[in-house]
Amino acid sequence: MSNKIHGAQDPSRPHPGTITARFAWNNSVEYWEASKLPESFTFRCYDKDGNPTSRHQAAWCVPVVEVVTVSMDDNGNPVAPKEAASISNSVYGPDHTFLEHTSSAPKQPR
């Protein structure tokens, strides 16, 4: 289990409770109750070799505790997500441990 990353815990342990959602376009913050979200969103889980897997097959999991969303228009300016040409999300575990980054393909100009 040397592949564990910071914040890893036994898969049977509960989530700490809250996910902080930060929105860069307006610097707002929301707090989401992890118990109201699917565990595929609230945990990143791995097998004994460090490969992603489901929680019920995992050797260890990292709870997601922060999500940062950046939404931009065609010119790279911050805008509301529904007006965005592209959106990216960075996901973090405890102590701001980076877990993953996803981004949408830019929309075609209107």
N, C-alpha and C positions, 0 to 999 in steps of 0.2 A: 504494500500500500504506500510505497514511497512516492507515488504519483499524486498524492493528495495535494490540494491547494489550500491556501489559508481560508479558514472558516468552515472547512469540511466537518461534517458531523455524521453520526450513525443515522442511516436512513429512517429508522423508526422514531427518531426524536422529532418533536413538533417544530414548526416554523416559529421564529421569535415573535410573530404576531402582526407586524406592520411592514408595508412596503412604501417607501417614500418615492413619489413620482414627481420629477422636476421637468418643467416645460420651459425650454430656453427662449421661446419666442416672446413670452411675456413675464419671465422669471417667476412664474407661479409654482406652488408646491401643493400637492395633494397627498393624503395619507390613505392607503388602501388596506383594508383588513385582509390578510392572507387567507383566512378561513373562508372567505367569500369568493375566492378565485381558484381555478383548477391547479392541482399540484404540479402539472406540467409547466405552469407559468411560475409558480412560487418556489420551485426547487430546480437545480441543475444537478443531475445524478449521474454517477459513473460506476463502472464495474471495477474489479480489482486491478485491472490493467490501465485504468484511466480513460476508458472509452465511454462515451455517453450511453446511458441506458435509462429504463424506466425506474421509478422509485422502488417498486416491489422487487426488482432484480438487482438493485444497486448494492455496492460495497460501502459507499459513502455518498453523501449529498451536500450541497452547499445551498443554504436558503438565499433566495433573491431578496435583498432588502432595499435596493434602490434602482430606479429606472430613470434615465435621462433621455428626453425626447427633444430632438432638434428638427424643426420644420422650416423649410426655406422656399422662397419663390424662385423663379427662373434666374434671377440675378444674384442669388445667394443671400438675400435679405431675410431675416426672421419674419415669419407670418404664422397665422393660425393654421393648424393642421389641415382643415378642410380647404384652405386656399393654397396649400403647399404644392410645389412642383416635385419635392422630394422630402422624405422623412427618414431620420435615422434614430436608432435607439441604442443606448449603451446600458448594459445590465451589470449590476455589481452585487457582490456578497458582502458579508460583514467586513468592517474596516475598509470600505471602498475597494475591495478586492475585485478587479475586473474579471467578468465572466464571459461576456460576448458582446458583439456589436453587429447590428443588422441595419440595412438601409434599403429603401425602395429605389427602384430605377426611376430616373427623372421622367416626369410626364412630358409628353410632347407639347411644344408651345401651343397656346390657344389661338 
